[in-house]
Amino acid sequence: MKNSILYVLVVIMALSASCQQSSKSVKLESNADSVSYAIGILVGSNNLQQLESAPGKDEISKEAMAAAFSAISMGEETKITEEEANNLVRTFFESAGEKQAQKNLEEGNAFLETNKSREGISVTESGLQYEVLTEGSGAKPSAEDRVRVHYHGTLIDGTVFDSSVERGEPAVFGVGQVIPGWTEALQLMPVGSKWKIYLPSAIAYGERGAGGDIGPNSALIFEVELLEIVKE
């Protein structure tokens, strides 16, 4: 497992209420005290966010982490060695990640299987599903073109992970420089069209996922409005 996960866990241990001094009793009597407290806030906030997207996070015992952190900080003997700890953490998160990836794949496949039977849904050979919300009358872009689009992307449970609509600014990019499902869909859309596209993970971000919001093997949904083909 990446060292960042280990670092995250250490910070969580330090911040855990169990086996730790209550934050209300901390006295900031010097500048060094205040700086130390500030570092804890900044590092802890950043790394708590990273742990939030880690697979298996709900199974982690903060009490056990706090106890280990306290022991190692005070130079006391721990129940397992550092090498054993590294192996345990790596194995746990790898296994949790694999389970989450399989769960995402099964849920995505089930959603797409049901969705494709809805009226107005078209399905291509790649598994791309789309429905036409507005049919444009302009030209269709090629893989070599650059386009300006508005889009709104969600997971199948409705969680929004990216949206040019919410930002209020269309995006410009090369048709051939995005995920395969987008590249395929854009070349089918006349300018002026607005489609809703449904992407199996294989033509989205696949086993790797993307960032903290798109997990491995996630099916994705986008509303895409093709505004124009950008002429250089």
Backbone hydrogen bonds in HBPLUS format (Angstrom, degrees):
<---DONOR---> <-ACCEPTOR-->    atom                        ^
c    i                          cat <-CA-CA->   ^        H-A-AA   ^      H-
h    n   atom  resd res      DA  || num        DHA   H-A  angle D-A-AA Bond
n    s   type  num  typ     dist DA aas  dist angle  dist       angle   num
A0005-ILE N   A0002-LYS O   3.08 MM   3  5.68 139.0  2.25 112.7 121.5     1
A0007-TYR N   A0003-ASN O   2.92 MM   4  6.23 157.4  1.97 152.5 159.2     2
A0008-VAL N   A0004-SER O   2.86 MM   4  6.08 151.8  1.93 143.4 151.3     3
A0009-LEU N   A0005-ILE O   2.97 MM   4  6.28 158.5  2.02 150.7 155.3     4
A0010-VAL N   A0006-LEU O   3.05 MM   4  6.36 154.8  2.11 148.9 155.4     5
A0011-VAL N   A0007-TYR O   3.07 MM   4  6.36 158.9  2.11 150.0 155.1     6
A0012-ILE N   A0008-VAL O   2.94 MM   4  6.25 155.8  2.00 151.2 158.4     7
A0013-MET N   A0009-LEU O   2.92 MM   4  6.18 156.4  1.97 149.0 155.1     8
A0014-ALA N   A0010-VAL O   3.04 MM   4  6.35 157.0  2.10 146.6 152.5     9
A0015-LEU N   A0011-VAL O   2.95 MM   4  6.21 141.9  2.10 144.8 155.6    10
A0015-LEU N   A0012-ILE O   3.10 MM   3  5.03 122.1  2.45  91.9 106.8    11
A0016-SER N   A0012-ILE O   2.85 MM   4  5.89 126.9  2.14 146.6 159.9    12
A0016-SER N   A0013-MET O   3.27 MM   3  5.22 141.1  2.44  95.0 105.7    13
A0020-GLN N   A0017-ALA O   3.43 MM   3  5.46 159.3  2.47 119.4 116.7    14
A0025-SER N   A0022-SER O   3.01 MM   3  5.53 148.3  2.12 111.2 120.0    15
A0026-VAL N   A0023-SER O   3.32 MM   3  5.35 158.5  2.37 100.5 106.8    16
A0034-SER N   A0030-SER O   3.09 MM   4  6.46 158.8  2.14 149.7 154.6    17
A0035-VAL N   A0031-ASN O   2.84 MM   4  6.11 160.3  1.88 153.8 159.4    18
A0036-SER N   A0032-ALA O   2.90 MM   4  6.01 159.9  1.94 145.2 151.0    19
A0037-TYR N   A0033-ASP O   2.98 MM   4  6.22 156.6  2.03 147.9 154.1    20
A0038-ALA N   A0034-SER O   2.85 MM   4  6.07 153.5  1.92 145.8 153.8    21
A0039-ILE N   A0035-VAL O   2.86 MM   4  6.13 156.8  1.91 153.2 158.8    22
A0040-GLY N   A0036-SER O   3.11 MM   4  6.38 155.4  2.17 142.7 149.2    23
A0041-ILE N   A0037-TYR O   3.06 MM   4  6.42 150.4  2.15 145.5 153.0    24
A0042-LEU N   A0038-ALA O   3.01 MM   4  6.30 170.0  2.02 159.2 159.8    25
A0043-VAL N   A0039-ILE O   2.89 MM   4  5.93 171.0  1.90 158.7 160.9    26
A0044-GLY N   A0040-GLY O   2.90 MM   4  5.54 149.3  1.99 132.7 142.8    27
A0045-SER N   A0041-ILE O   2.92 MM   4  5.88 162.3  1.95 145.7 150.8    28
A0046-ASN N   A0042-LEU O   3.21 MM   4  6.30 166.8  2.22 145.0 148.5    29
A0047-ASN N   A0043-VAL O   3.02 MM   4  6.16 165.5  2.05 152.2 156.3    30
A0048-LEU N   A0044-GLY O   2.84 MM   4  5.85 148.5  1.94 149.0 157.2    31
A0049-GLN N   A0045-SER O   3.36 MM   4  6.49 152.6  2.44 141.1 146.7    32
A0051-LEU N   A0047-ASN O   3.02 MM   4  6.29 160.1  2.06 149.1 153.4    33
A0052-GLU N   A0048-LEU O   3.06 MM   4  6.22 142.9  2.20 141.1 151.0    34
A0053-SER N   A0050-GLN O   3.24 MM   3  5.76 147.4  2.35 109.7 117.0    35
A0054-ALA N   A0051-LEU O   2.94 MM   3  4.98 160.4  1.98 108.4 114.9    36
A0059-GLU N   A0056-GLY O   3.05 MM   3  5.62 157.9  2.10 117.2 124.0    37
A0060-ILE N   A0057-LYS O   3.26 MM   3  5.51 158.9  2.30 107.0 113.2    38
A0065-MET N   A0061-SER O   3.16 MM   4  6.44 159.6  2.20 145.7 151.6    39
A0066-ALA N   A0062-LYS O   2.84 MM   4  5.94 160.2  1.87 146.3 151.7    40
A0067-ALA N   A0063-GLU O   2.99 MM   4  6.21 155.9  2.04 147.0 153.4    41
A0068-ALA N   A0064-ALA O   3.08 MM   4  6.29 160.0  2.13 147.6 152.3    42
A0069-PHE N   A0065-MET O   2.88 MM   4  6.08 160.6  1.92 152.1 158.1    43
A0070-SER N   A0066-ALA O   2.92 MM   4  6.06 160.5  1.95 148.1 153.3    44
A0071-ALA N   A0067-ALA O   3.04 MM   4  6.23 159.4  2.08 144.8 150.3    45
A0072-ILE N   A0068-ALA O   2.95 MM   4  6.15 171.8  1.96 156.7 158.3    46
A0073-SER N   A0069-PHE O   2.95 MM   4  5.97 154.0  2.02 145.9 153.4    47
A0074-MET N   A0070-SER O   3.08 MM   4  6.17 145.2  2.20 142.8 151.0    48
A0076-GLU N   A0071-ALA O   2.81 MM   5  4.88 151.9  1.89 158.9 153.5    49
A0075-GLY N   A0072-ILE O   3.33 MM   3  5.11 159.9  2.38  96.1 101.4    50
A0085-ALA N   A0081-THR O   2.88 MM   4  6.12 150.4  1.96 144.1 153.3    51
A0086-ASN N   A0082-GLU O   2.94 MM   4  6.23 157.8  1.99 150.9 155.3    52
A0087-ASN N   A0083-GLU O   3.11 MM   4  6.38 162.9  2.14 149.6 153.7    53
A0088-LEU N   A0084-GLU O   2.88 MM   4  6.07 160.9  1.92 151.9 157.4    54
A0089-VAL N   A0085-ALA O   2.95 MM   4  6.12 167.9  1.96 154.8 157.7    55
A0090-ARG N   A0086-ASN O   2.99 MM   4  6.10 167.0  2.01 149.6 153.7    56
A0091-THR N   A0087-ASN O   2.98 MM   4  6.06 167.9  1.99 149.1 152.9    57
A0092-PHE N   A0088-LEU O   2.92 MM   4  6.03 160.2  1.96 147.7 153.7    58
A0093-PHE N   A0089-VAL O   3.06 MM   4  6.23 175.5  2.06 157.5 157.9    59
A0094-GLU N   A0090-ARG O   3.00 MM   4  6.08 154.3  2.07 148.6 156.2    60
A0095-SER N   A0091-THR O   2.99 MM   4  6.07 163.8  2.02 147.9 152.4    61
A0096-ALA N   A0092-PHE O   2.88 MM   4  6.08 162.2  1.91 151.1 156.8    62
A0097-GLY N   A0093-PHE O   2.88 MM   4  5.86 150.6  1.96 137.4 145.4    63
A0098-GLU N   A0094-GLU O   3.02 MM   4  6.26 153.2  2.09 145.4 152.0    64
A0099-LYS N   A0095-SER O   3.02 MM   4  6.29 158.0  2.07 150.0 155.9    65
A0100-GLN N   A0096-ALA O   2.98 MM   4  6.18 157.6  2.03 145.5 151.6    66
A0101-ALA N   A0097-GLY O   2.91 MM   4  6.09 155.7  1.97 145.9 152.7    67
A0102-GLN N   A0098-GLU O   3.02 MM   4  6.23 159.8  2.06 147.5 152.2    68
A0103-LYS N   A0099-LYS O   2.96 MM   4  6.17 157.3  2.02 146.6 153.3    69
A0104-ASN N   A0100-GLN O   2.86 MM   4  6.07 162.4  1.89 151.6 156.1    70
A0105-LEU N   A0101-ALA O   2.97 MM   4  6.16 156.2  2.03 145.6 152.2    71
A0106-GLU N   A0102-GLN O   3.00 MM   4  6.20 165.9  2.02 151.9 154.9    72
A0107-GLU N   A0103-LYS O   2.97 MM   4  6.12 164.9  1.99 153.1 157.5    73
A0108-GLY N   A0104-ASN O   2.86 MM   4  5.93 157.4  1.91 146.6 153.5    74
A0109-ASN N   A0105-LEU O   2.91 MM   4  6.06 162.5  1.94 150.6 155.3    75
A0110-ALA N   A0106-GLU O   3.02 MM   4  6.14 158.4  2.07 144.4 150.4    76
A0111-PHE N   A0107-GLU O   2.98 MM   4  6.16 157.8  2.03 144.8 150.9    77
A0112-LEU N   A0108-GLY O   2.96 MM   4  6.16 167.2  1.98 153.2 156.3    78
A0113-GLU N   A0109-ASN O   2.91 MM   4  6.00 152.2  1.99 145.7 153.5    79
A0114-THR N   A0110-ALA O   3.18 MM   4  6.38 156.2  2.24 145.4 150.4    80
A0115-ASN N   A0111-PHE O   2.84 MM   4  6.00 160.1  1.88 150.8 157.7    81
A0116-LYS N   A0112-LEU O   3.02 MM   4  5.99 156.8  2.07 147.0 150.1    82
A0117-SER N   A0114-THR O   3.30 MM   3  5.84 155.5  2.36 111.6 118.3    83
A0118-ARG N   A0115-ASN O   3.03 MM   3  5.58 166.3  2.05 119.0 123.3    84
A0121-ILE N   A0118-ARG O   3.34 MM   3  5.86 158.6  2.39 135.1 133.8    85
A0122-SER N   A0130-TYR O   2.87 MM   8  5.38 169.7  1.88 156.6 159.7    86
A0130-TYR N   A0122-SER O   2.92 MM   8  5.38 152.8  2.00 146.9 154.9    87
A0124-THR N   A0128-LEU O   2.90 MM   4  5.34 158.7  1.95 152.8 160.0    88
A0127-GLY N   A0124-THR O   3.03 MM   3  5.42 154.3  2.10 110.8 118.9    89
A0129-GLN N   A0198-TYR O   3.09 MM  69  4.94 165.5  2.12 149.3 151.5    90
A0198-TYR N   A0129-GLN O   2.71 MM  69  4.94 162.3  1.74 149.6 151.2    91
A0131-GLU N   A0196-LYS O   2.91 MM  65  5.33 148.3  2.01 144.8 155.1    92
A0196-LYS N   A0131-GLU O   2.96 MM  65  5.33 161.7  1.99 154.4 160.5    93
A0133-LEU N   A0194-LYS O   2.86 MM  61  5.44 145.1  1.99 148.8 159.7    94
A0134-THR N   A0194-LYS O   2.92 MM  60  4.84 151.7  2.00 141.2 143.2    95
A0194-LYS N   A0134-THR O   2.87 MM  60  4.84 157.3  1.92 133.0 136.5    96
A0138-GLY N   A0191-VAL O   3.04 MM  53  4.35 153.9  2.11 147.9 142.8    97
A0191-VAL N   A0139-ALA O   2.92 MM  52  5.62 147.8  2.03 135.2 142.4    98
A0145-ASP N   A0142-SER O   3.13 MM   3  5.36 158.7  2.17 108.3 114.8    99
A0175-VAL N   A0145-ASP O   2.91 MM  30  5.87 170.5  1.91 165.5 166.0   100
A0230-VAL N   A0146-ARG O   2.75 MM  84  5.35 148.8  1.84 134.4 143.2   101
A0147-VAL N   A0173-PHE O   2.95 MM  26  5.80 162.2  1.98 161.0 159.0   102
A0173-PHE N   A0147-VAL O   3.16 MM  26  5.80 149.0  2.26 151.3 159.9   103
A0148-ARG N   A0228-GLU O   2.89 MM  80  5.35 159.7  1.93 154.0 156.6   104
A0227-LEU N   A0148-ARG O   2.91 MM  79  5.52 142.2  2.05 150.1 161.3   105
A0228-GLU N   A0148-ARG O   3.34 MM  80  5.35 151.9  2.43 139.7 141.5   106
A0149-VAL N   A0171-ALA O   2.86 MM  22  5.41 160.2  1.90 156.0 162.0   107
A0171-ALA N   A0149-VAL O   2.81 MM  22  5.41 155.5  1.87 165.2 163.9   108
A0150-HIS N   A0225-GLU O   3.02 MM  75  5.12 155.6  2.08 141.8 149.6   109
A0225-GLU N   A0150-HIS O   2.80 MM  75  5.12 167.4  1.81 160.7 161.5   110
A0164-SER N   A0151-TYR O   2.99 MM  13  5.48 130.3  2.24 136.3 151.1   111
A0165-VAL N   A0151-TYR O   3.37 MM  14  6.07 158.2  2.42 155.8 153.2   112
A0152-HIS N   A0223-GLU O   2.96 MM  71  5.18 135.5  2.17 138.9 149.7   113
A0223-GLU N   A0152-HIS O   3.00 MM  71  5.18 152.3  2.07 135.9 144.3   114
A0153-GLY N   A0162-ASP O   2.74 MM   9  5.24 165.9  1.76 169.3 172.7   115
A0161-PHE N   A0153-GLY O   3.08 MM   8  5.97 157.5  2.13 140.1 147.1   116
A0154-THR N   A0221-ILE O   2.82 MM  67  5.28 164.4  1.84 156.8 162.0   117
A0221-ILE N   A0154-THR O   2.94 MM  67  5.28 163.9  1.97 163.7 162.5   118
A0155-LEU N   A0159-THR O   2.83 MM   4  5.22 148.6  1.93 142.0 151.6   119
A0158-GLY N   A0155-LEU O   3.00 MM   3  5.34 162.2  2.03 114.8 118.1   120
A0167-ARG N   A0163-SER O   3.27 MM   4  6.51 146.2  2.39 133.7 142.9   121
A0168-GLY N   A0164-SER O   2.85 MM   4  5.96 126.0  2.14 135.9 149.9   122
A0169-GLU N   A0164-SER O   3.23 MM   5  5.59 145.2  2.36 151.3 155.3   123
A0168-GLY N   A0165-VAL O   3.13 MM   3  5.02 133.5  2.35  92.1 105.2   124
A0177-GLN N   A0174-GLY O   3.02 MM   3  5.09 164.0  2.05 110.6 114.0   125
A0182-TRP N   A0179-ILE O   2.99 MM   3  5.54 127.1  2.28 116.4 129.1   126
A0183-THR N   A0179-ILE O   3.10 MM   4  6.41 164.3  2.13 155.4 160.3   127
A0184-GLU N   A0180-PRO O   2.96 MM   4  6.16 162.8  1.99 155.2 158.8   128
A0181-GLY N   A0203-ILE O   2.79 MM  22  4.87 148.9  1.88 147.2 142.8   129
A0185-ALA N   A0181-GLY O   3.03 MM   4  6.11 166.6  2.05 141.9 146.3   130
A0186-LEU N   A0182-TRP O   2.88 MM   4  5.91 175.3  1.88 161.5 162.9   131
A0188-LEU N   A0185-ALA O   2.95 MM   3  5.28 152.0  2.03 109.6 118.7   132
A0189-MET N   A0186-LEU O   3.23 MM   3  5.20 151.5  2.32  99.4 107.7   133
A0193-SER N   A0190-PRO O   3.06 MM   3  5.78 143.0  2.20 146.5 148.6   134
A0192-GLY N   A0226-LEU O   2.82 MM  34  5.60 166.0  1.84 160.3 165.2   135
A0226-LEU N   A0193-SER O   2.93 MM  33  5.64 149.8  2.02 158.8 168.6   136
A0195-TRP N   A0224-VAL O   2.83 MM  29  5.33 151.8  1.91 157.3 157.9   137
A0224-VAL N   A0195-TRP O   2.76 MM  29  5.33 164.9  1.78 161.1 166.3   138
A0197-ILE N   A0222-PHE O   2.74 MM  25  5.29 156.3  1.80 159.4 165.0   139
A0222-PHE N   A0197-ILE O   2.91 MM  25  5.29 162.7  1.94 152.5 157.6   140
A0199-LEU N   A0220-LEU O   2.78 MM  21  5.14 167.6  1.80 156.0 159.9   141
A0220-LEU N   A0199-LEU O   2.99 MM  21  5.14 153.1  2.06 142.1 149.4   142
A0203-ILE N   A0200-PRO O   3.08 MM   3  5.82 151.7  2.16 120.8 127.2   143
A0204-ALA N   A0201-SER O   2.96 MM   3  4.72 163.0  1.99 104.2 107.8   144
A0206-GLY N   A0201-SER O   2.89 MM   5  4.75 143.2  2.03 141.1 139.8   145
A0209-GLY N   A0205-TYR O   3.30 MM   4  4.95 144.3  2.44 120.6 124.5   146
A0217-ASN N   A0206-GLY O   2.75 MM  11  4.98 167.9  1.76 133.3 134.5   147
A0210-ALA N   A0214-ILE O   2.84 MM   4  5.03 159.4  1.88 137.0 142.6   148
A0214-ILE N   A0210-ALA O   3.24 MM   4  5.03 151.2  2.33 157.6 153.5   149
